[in-house]
């Protein structure tokens, strides 16, 4: 197993399974020329994104990067999920991790504002 272990999570595999079922339903809809079946398959595929996101926020998904050996297992919950992962779009969409990012951005703006000339 690699140090990065990306995608080996409950959230990742559950999302993959739901998306696969949705893709299969879309395929059946295309083969039978049934627009309602295609729409249902697309809805299931869209639901896979939400299922994966909710599981990620519940701690069953992990951020990319090197993790300690104790967190390599697929059934190990992520301890950083409540605070939000740095650079994670899903966490930012859920409103997690904004306080840290907003404070850093405010400090950078305040520090950088004094250095700029009116022309800049």
N, C-alpha and C positions, 0 to 999 in steps of 0.2 A: 504494500500500500504506500502511495506517495505521501510526502509531507503535506501537500496541498489538499488532497482528498476532496476536491470540489465536486459537488453534485451527489455525493454519497450521503444523502440526508432523507429523512422521512418526507419532508416537504418536496424535495426534488423528485423522488420516485413516485410519490402520489400524484403530483402534477403531471408527470410523464404518463402515468397510467390513464388518467382522466383525459388527457389530450389525445392519447392513442385511440381510446374509445370514440372520442369525438371525430377524429379523422376517419375512423372506420365507418361511422354513421354517415359522414359526408360522402364517402366513397359509395356506400350502398345507395344513397340518394341520387348520386350522379348516374350510377348504373341503371337504376330504375326510373330515371328522369322524373323524380319527385321533388319538387321545390320545397314542400314542407319538411321532408326528411333531411334535405341539405341544410335548411334553416335550423332544424333541431341539432344536427351535428355541429354546426357552427356555434350554436348556443352552448353545447357541451364543451367544445374547445375553448370558448371564452370563459366558461366556468372553471376550467383547469387553471387559468391564470389567477382567478380569485382564490381558489382552494390553496394553491401554492403560496400565495401572498399571506393568507390568514395563518397557514401553518408556519411560515417563516416568522411572522410576528409573534406567534405563540412559543417560539423557541425551538422549533423542529427543523429550521434551516440554519445554515452557518455561513458566515462571511467568507470570501475567498482569502487565501493566504495561509501561512504556516501556522499550525495549531499544535499545542502540546500533545504528546502521545495519548494522554488520558482522554482527550476529546476526539479521537479518531473514529470511535465507534459510531455506527449509524443511529443507535438508540440513545445517544448522549445529547441532552438538550443544551442549547446555546445559552450561556450565562449573560451575554451582552445584549440579548434581544430586547429587553425592557428599556434600555437606555438608547438603543438605536446604533446601527453600525456606521462607522465613518465611511462616507461616500456611497451609501446604499440608497438607491432611488426608492425602493419599497419602504424603507424606514422613514425617509423624508416625506413620502406621500401620506404616511400614517401620522405624521407630526412628531416623530421621535428623532432625537438628536438635534433639533433645531436650536435649542437654547445654547448649546456649545457653539454651533456654527454661527449663530447670530451674534454672540458675544465676540467671537474672533473677528467676524466681519466688521463689527462696530469699532473694535480696537484698530483694525487695519485702516478703516476709513478715517478715523480721527487722527491717526499718526500720519497718514498719507496726505491729508488735506492741507496740512501746514507746509508741506514740501512743494506743493504745486504752485506755479505762477498763474496769473490771470489768463495768460494765453493758452495754458494747457487745460 
